[in-house]
Amino acid sequence: MDAALGVLSAERSGVGSALIMTLRQVGGTIGVAFLGSLLNSEYHKHLNVSGLTDQAAAAVQDNVSSGVAVAHQMNSTSLLASVQHAFVGGLDVMLWVCCGIAVLGILLSLIFLPKRGSISVTTPLEQ
């Protein structure tokens, strides 16, 4: 943000700051939606609802909390293990994607951020 705002004139710095903050908020919202959708998709992919009634299967597929509640109500350790495995599998994929995004951000920062020269620091005694 400092690099982007540093190239703007003083008159345009307020507009630039507002634009950057808006892009951060929109990007964060889209990122959360993307990662949540990825987690949900992987949760459904790994979930085993065979042998459940349609109502129980729908509750288990709705979210993890409902899945755990249905497993406890049915006293089914296999369903509980399936829900836990599906959720952890979804988290695993989501965290690998987050890792990839972080590595990509680091690489882009190293490529595109301007190189800084050596900074000379003087102490009050040296003046």
N, C-alpha and C positions, 0 to 999 in steps of 0.2 A: 504494500500500500504506500509506503514511504517513497519507493521508487516512482510509482505512478503519479503521486501527488507532487513530487519534487520537480517534475517537468512542467507543471502548470504555473501560470502566473498567479499572483496574489488575488487578483480579481476573480479568477476562475477556480480557486482552490475549494471554495464552499460547494460549488456545483460538482466538482470532481469527487469530493469527499462523500457527498450525498449519493452520487452514482455508484461509487465503490461499495458503500454500505448496502445499497439496494441490491447490487449484484451478489454480495455475500449472503444476504437473507434469502434471495431467490435460489441461489446455488445450494444453500444449506437445506432448504425445503425440498428441492428436487432431489438432492442427495439422500435425504432421509426417506423420501418416497421410493426411490430406486432401491436402496438397501433393504427397506422393509418388504418390498415386493419380492426381491430376491430371496430373502429369508422365508417368506410365506410360501413361495414356490418350492423351495427345497424342503420345507417342512411337509408339504403335501406329497411331494415325490417319495419321501422316505417313510411315510405313515402307512401302517397296516391296519385297515379297518374291516378286514374280512371277518365275517361272523357276527357283526354288530347290526342292530336294527338301523333302519334309515335315520331315525331321530337321533340315536346315540352316535352314529357315524357323522352326521351333520354337526353335532355338538363338538365331537373330537376334532373335526376338520376346521371348525370355526377359529379356534385359537388354542394355545397350549394350556392355559388355565382351565378351560372347559374340558380339554382332554384329560388332564390330571383329575379333575372333579369326577368325570364319568368313570375313569379307572378306579377311583376310590369307592364310588357308589356301587360299582359292579364287583368290587373286591378282586380286580383282575391285575395281577402282577405283570402278565404278558402285555396287556394294553398299556399299562404305565411305562413299561420298558420301551415299548414302541413309540409312545409319545415323547419320552425323554430322548431316545435315539434320534428321532426325526428332528426334534428341536436342536439338539447339539450338532447334527449334520447340517442343518440350515445355518446355524451360527458359524460353523467351520467354513462353509463356502463364503458367507458374508464377510468374515474377517480376512480371508485370503483376498477377496476383492478390495477391501479397505487397504490391505498391505500393498497391493498392486497400485492403487491410486496414490498412496503415500510415496512409493518409489518413483512413480511417474512425476509427481510434484517435485521431488528432490532433483530428478534429472532435468526437468524443465527449468527449475531455478538455477541449476548450475550452468545450463546452456545459455539462458536468456538474460540473467541478471548481469548488470555491468560489473566488471572487475574493479575492485577498489585498490587504490594505491596504498603504499605504506603510510600509516598515520603517525605523525610526530606528536608526542605528548610532552609538554613542558610542565614542570612543577613550579610552584611559586618561588622556590629557592633558586631555580635556574634563570629566572628573569632578571 
